Amino acid sequence: QKVNKEEVKEIVKTQMEKKEKEWKGLIPKWVKRVKVSGDLRLRYEGIYNRKERQSDGSTKDIDDRNRYRIRARLFFDAPITDEISTHFMICTNQDQHWEATTTNQTFTDDFSDKGIYLHRAYATYKPGWLKGLEVSAGKFKNTFLHTDIMWDPDVNPEGIYERYQYKGFRNFQPFIHLGHMVVNEVNKDEDAYLYINQVGFDWNIGPIKWTLAGSYYNWDNLEATKWLHKAEYKGGGGNTFIDKAGEFQYAYDYNLWEAISFVRFKLGVLPTKLIFDYIVNSADDVPSDQDTAYYLGFKLGKTKHKGDWSLAYKYARIEKDAVIGSMNDQDFYGANRKGHKIKLRYMLFDHLQFGAAYFNTEPVDDWDPTSPTFKNNKAREEEDRIQVDFIFKF
């Protein structure tokens, strides 16, 4: 019996659809809900023209440094209901457990294995009965309006935050953002916490979007933090420390007021962003020439598809005790630092990005050789830093 070609196609199609349903039935429902993404970054980093302040007050030229580094990240996002979702991120990191400000691993240590750590694990609630409300708890992405003079991009706080943005107006959307962070839990003493209060708005003024926010950061009981250990061995991020009976302590409290503004518009066809950030430490006894930080910068372009590019520039000046130097941009070197950064990004393909960055930084004030931070280390003076990246996304 002669079989019609169209009949054969229909039989094959029916069998394939049947098999597809069988295969789908074998996949657990929770797997279908999980979205997985990630990236791999290969980096060359060169640090040149380096000087260090010595304990006798002199400066010394030190050798250039060349590092080859990797960063690998995996993101998992899983909705539980229409209102509740969970989020996870695992990533490379340095071996020191207190290093919250990096996701890099350096090629070194005789081909040894590189560490993978849990960088995020949190749940988010966005209730349908109040649009614009968001509550998250766990170890979460930093959602506060900020720049890197306050936070290193790799820091993921731990605790709970609440954010509400009123969207009843067409062009003007005010918001409030509260954070209650656990910095360090101590077995037999008081714990360290961070409390953040931020209010602001997004305002669409014709073709311009203006975002403005004011924030208050209260770092509570810093004596209980791991950064005191870091101060002894790595310079404390540039902050001022005192030595009490052989133990390091922060010389001042950190009660920080911040004003931050982003202005977005198009320069011709180029997306453009102007950035301003200003921070003052209002704690008692902080010298007036050590309590202020500011950031001025811009970004041109975007990086979404093949052929896209962006160019960013910043100038920052961060006095000794304006911010917690162990938590802000560590490529810029924490507090007591000023200088420039230029960053270029270009999309070679939709999922492959080339990047290059140049830093020129130096101390705001000369390092004090009598400071306790000189006990076990020397302080960085001026230097130039170059980073060249290839980022593969999936």
C-alpha positions in Angstrom: 0.0 0.0 0.0 1.4 3.4 -1.0 1.8 5.8 1.8 1.2 9.5 1.2 4.2 11.8 2.1 1.9 14.1 4.1 0.5 11.2 6.1 4.1 10.2 7.0 4.8 13.7 8.2 1.7 13.7 10.3 2.6 10.4 11.9 6.1 11.6 12.7 4.8 14.8 14.1 2.3 13.0 16.3 5.0 10.7 17.7 7.4 13.6 18.4 4.7 15.5 20.3 3.9 12.4 22.3 7.5 11.9 23.2 7.9 15.6 24.1 5.0 15.3 26.5 6.6 12.2 28.1 9.9 14.0 28.5 8.3 17.1 30.0 6.5 14.8 32.5 9.9 13.5 33.7 11.2 17.0 34.6 10.2 18.0 38.1 8.0 21.1 38.3 10.5 23.0 40.4 13.2 22.7 37.7 10.9 24.5 35.3 10.5 27.4 37.6 14.3 28.0 38.1 16.1 30.5 35.9 19.9 29.9 35.7 22.4 32.5 34.4 26.0 33.4 35.0 29.2 34.7 33.6 33.0 34.1 33.4 35.4 37.0 33.6 39.1 36.6 32.5 41.2 39.6 33.7 44.7 40.9 33.4 45.6 43.5 36.1 48.7 45.5 36.1 49.7 47.8 39.0 52.5 50.3 38.1 54.5 53.2 39.5 53.9 52.0 43.0 55.2 53.6 46.2 54.8 52.7 49.8 55.2 54.8 52.9 57.7 53.3 55.3 57.7 53.3 59.1 60.4 56.0 59.2 58.2 58.3 57.1 60.0 57.9 53.8 58.6 56.5 50.6 60.0 53.6 48.7 59.5 52.5 45.1 58.2 48.9 44.8 58.1 46.5 41.9 55.2 46.6 39.4 52.6 43.9 39.9 51.0 41.7 37.2 48.1 39.5 38.0 45.9 37.2 35.9 42.6 36.6 37.5 39.2 34.8 37.0 35.7 35.4 38.3 33.0 32.8 37.8 29.4 33.4 38.9 26.2 31.4 38.9 22.8 32.9 39.6 19.6 31.0 40.4 16.2 32.7 40.6 13.2 30.7 41.6 9.6 32.0 42.0 7.7 30.2 44.8 4.4 32.0 44.3 3.3 35.1 42.3 4.4 37.2 45.3 7.4 35.3 46.7 10.7 34.4 45.0 14.1 33.1 46.1 17.5 34.0 44.8 21.0 32.5 45.0 24.4 33.3 43.8 27.6 31.3 44.1 30.9 32.7 43.0 34.7 32.6 43.2 36.3 34.5 46.1 39.6 34.9 48.0 40.2 32.3 50.6 40.0 34.8 53.5 36.5 34.5 54.9 36.3 38.2 55.7 36.9 39.3 52.1 33.4 40.6 51.2 34.7 43.0 48.6 36.0 40.7 45.9 34.9 37.9 43.6 38.3 37.4 42.0 40.7 34.4 42.2 44.3 35.0 41.2 46.3 32.5 39.1 48.8 31.5 41.8 49.7 28.9 44.4 51.0 26.1 42.2 47.8 25.3 40.3 45.8 24.9 43.5 42.0 24.7 43.4 40.1 27.9 43.7 37.4 28.6 46.2 33.7 28.9 45.6 31.5 30.7 48.1 27.8 31.5 48.7 27.5 35.2 47.9 23.7 35.6 47.9 20.8 33.6 49.4 17.6 35.5 50.0 13.8 35.5 49.7 11.8 38.5 48.3 8.2 39.3 49.0 6.3 41.6 46.6 2.7 41.7 47.7 0.0 42.1 45.1 -2.1 44.1 47.6 0.4 46.9 47.7 2.2 47.5 44.4 5.7 49.0 44.9 6.4 47.2 48.2 9.4 44.9 48.4 10.8 43.0 51.4 13.8 40.8 51.3 15.7 38.8 53.9 18.9 36.8 53.8 22.2 37.7 52.1 21.0 39.9 49.3 22.0 42.1 46.4 22.7 45.7 47.5 19.5 47.5 46.3 20.2 50.9 48.0 21.0 53.8 45.8 24.8 54.1 46.1 28.1 54.6 44.4 31.4 52.8 45.0 32.7 55.4 47.5 30.2 53.8 49.9 30.0 50.2 48.7 32.3 47.9 46.7 30.2 46.4 43.9 30.9 42.9 45.3 29.4 43.4 48.8 26.2 41.6 49.5 24.7 42.7 52.9 23.1 40.3 55.3 19.8 41.0 57.2 16.5 42.4 56.0 15.4 45.4 53.9 12.1 47.0 53.1 11.5 49.2 50.1 8.4 51.0 49.0 8.0 53.2 45.9 4.7 55.0 45.3 3.7 54.8 41.7 0.4 56.6 41.8 1.8 59.6 40.0 2.7 59.5 36.4 6.1 61.2 36.4 7.0 61.6 40.1 7.7 58.4 42.1 8.9 58.9 45.7 10.5 55.9 47.6 11.6 54.9 51.1 14.2 52.2 51.7 15.1 50.8 55.1 17.9 48.3 56.0 18.7 46.3 59.1 22.0 44.5 58.6 23.9 42.0 60.8 27.5 42.9 60.4 29.0 40.4 63.0 27.5 38.1 65.6 29.6 37.7 68.8 29.2 34.8 71.1 29.7 36.5 74.5 29.6 40.2 73.7 27.5 42.7 71.8 27.0 42.2 68.1 27.7 44.7 65.3 24.9 46.1 63.2 24.3 48.5 60.3 21.0 50.5 60.0 20.2 52.4 56.8 17.4 54.9 56.2 17.0 56.2 52.7 14.4 58.4 51.1 14.2 59.8 47.6 12.4 60.0 44.3 12.5 59.3 40.6 11.3 62.3 38.6 10.7 62.2 34.8 11.1 65.8 33.5 10.5 65.5 29.8 13.4 63.5 28.3 15.3 63.7 31.6 15.0 61.2 34.5 16.3 62.6 37.8 16.9 60.3 40.8 17.7 61.9 44.1 18.1 60.3 47.6 19.2 61.2 51.0 20.5 58.4 53.3 21.6 57.9 56.9 24.0 55.0 57.8 24.5 54.1 61.4 27.3 51.6 61.9 26.7 50.2 65.4 29.3 48.7 67.7 32.2 48.5 65.2 34.4 47.0 68.0 32.7 43.7 67.3 33.7 43.6 63.6 36.2 41.4 61.8 37.6 44.6 60.2 39.7 45.2 63.3 41.6 42.0 62.4 41.9 43.2 58.9 43.2 46.6 60.1 46.1 44.8 61.8 47.2 43.0 58.7 46.0 45.1 55.8 45.9 48.7 56.9 42.3 48.9 57.9 41.0 50.3 54.6 42.6 53.7 55.4 40.5 54.6 58.4 42.0 55.9 61.7 42.7 53.3 64.4 43.9 53.5 67.9 45.8 50.9 69.9 44.3 50.1 73.3 46.4 47.6 75.3 47.6 46.0 72.2 44.2 45.8 70.5 43.1 47.8 67.5 39.9 49.9 67.7 38.3 52.4 65.4 39.2 55.9 66.6 35.7 57.2 65.7 32.1 56.2 65.2 30.6 56.2 61.7 27.3 58.0 61.5 27.1 58.9 57.8 24.8 61.3 56.0 24.7 60.9 52.2 23.2 62.9 49.3 23.2 61.0 46.0 21.9 62.0 42.5 21.7 60.4 39.1 20.5 62.3 36.0 19.7 60.2 32.9 19.1 61.6 29.4 20.2 61.1 25.8 23.1 63.0 24.3 22.1 62.6 20.7 21.4 58.9 20.5 23.7 58.0 23.4 22.2 57.1 26.8 24.0 59.4 29.3 24.1 59.3 33.1 25.6 62.0 35.4 26.5 60.9 38.9 27.0 62.8 42.1 27.5 61.4 45.6 28.4 63.3 48.8 29.0 61.8 52.2 29.7 63.3 55.6 30.5 61.4 58.9 28.6 63.3 61.6 30.0 61.3 64.5 31.6 63.2 67.5 35.2 64.3 67.4 35.9 63.4 63.8 38.3 66.1 62.4 36.7 68.3 59.8 39.4 67.5 57.3 38.8 63.7 57.7 35.0 63.4 57.5 33.9 64.0 53.9 33.8 62.0 50.6 32.5 62.9 47.2 32.1 61.4 43.7 31.7 63.1 40.4 31.3 61.1 37.2 29.4 60.2 34.1 28.6 57.3 31.8 28.0 57.3 28.1 26.4 54.5 26.0 25.1 51.1 26.9 26.3 47.5 26.6 23.5 45.1 25.7 24.0 43.9 22.1 26.9 43.3 19.7 28.5 46.6 18.8 27.3 48.5 21.8 29.8 50.4 23.9 30.1 52.5 27.0 32.5 55.0 28.5 32.6 56.0 32.2 34.7 58.4 34.2 34.8 59.3 37.9 36.8 61.5 40.2 36.6 60.6 43.9 38.0 62.1 47.0 37.5 60.1 50.2 38.9 61.4 53.5 40.2 59.1 56.2 37.1 58.7 58.2 34.3 59.6 55.8 33.3 56.0 55.2 34.2 52.5 56.2 37.3 51.9 54.1 37.0 48.1 54.2 33.6 48.2 52.5 34.0 50.6 49.6 35.8 50.1 46.2 38.9 48.1 47.0 40.4 48.7 43.5 40.4 52.4 44.6 41.9 51.4 48.0 39.3 52.3 50.6 39.5 55.6 52.5 42.1 58.3 52.5 42.2 58.1 48.7 41.6 60.4 45.8 42.0 60.0 42.1 40.5 59.1 38.7 39.0 56.1 37.0 38.2 55.6 33.3 36.3 52.5 32.1 35.5 51.4 28.6 33.2 48.5 27.6 32.6 47.1 24.2 30.2 44.2 23.1 32.2 41.9 20.8 29.1 39.6 20.6 25.8 39.6 22.3 27.2 37.5 25.1 30.9 38.5 25.0 32.1 41.8 26.4 35.5 43.4 26.3 36.5 45.9 29.0 39.4 48.1 30.0 39.8 50.3 33.0 42.5 52.7 34.2 42.9 54.0 37.8 45.2 56.8 39.0 45.1 57.2 42.8 47.0 58.6 45.7 46.4 59.3 49.4 44.4 62.4 50.4 46.8 62.8 53.4 50.2 61.4 54.0 50.2 58.3 56.1 51.2 58.7 59.7 54.1 56.3 60.4 53.2 56.4 64.1 49.7 55.0 63.4 48.9 51.5 64.8 48.2 50.4 61.3 52.0 50.5 60.6 52.5 47.8 63.2 52.4 45.0 60.6 52.2 46.7 57.3 53.2 49.6 55.1 50.7 52.1 53.5 50.2 52.5 49.7 51.1 55.8 48.2 50.3 56.8 44.6 50.0 54.2 41.8 48.5 53.4 38.4 46.3 50.4 37.8 45.1 48.8 34.5 42.5 46.1 34.1 41.7 44.3 30.9 38.6 42.0 30.9 36.9 39.5 28.7 33.4 38.7 30.1 31.5 35.6 28.8 27.8 35.7 29.7 25.1 33.0 29.5 
